[in-house]
Amino acid sequence: MKIIATTLAVALILGNIGFASSDDLPPSYTPTVHQIIVKAATAYHIDPLPLYKVAKCESNLDIHAIGDHGLAIGLLQFHRETFNQYAKQLEIQNPDINNPSQQAAVSAYMFSLHRQSAWTCYGKLYGKM
């Protein structure tokens, strides 16, 4: 129940999708970063707010961000080895580190396994490592 309430709160804070169902979406619709994060968090039954805050801290929500001297890539600043390791566990077909939806899914999965310490920003935000 707490996750549902938090998801609703995040949706209100970040902006509602505004469509009743996916059938109402225009063909060219691209989900926002906020929607991608909430969807991934919901799929793995985690609170979306910490995941959102980590993405904000890591990349300022820039899906094209490059950091850590070129080693950290995308929305959640994955290193290739870490992304590929967890994408394989999730059996993601054609893993693409540049895909923000895949990054959010892998991150939410890692959070569900209590692997938040993989992100420096998580420790900065929550003082836990």
Buried (B, 14 or more C-beta within 10 A) or exposed (E): EEBEEBBEEBBEEBEEBEEEEEEEBEEEEEBEBBBBBBBBBBEBEBBBBBBBBBBBBBBEBBBEBEEEEEEBBBBBBBBEEBBBEBBEEBEBEEBBBEBBBBBBBBBBBBBBEEBBEBBBBBEEBEEEE
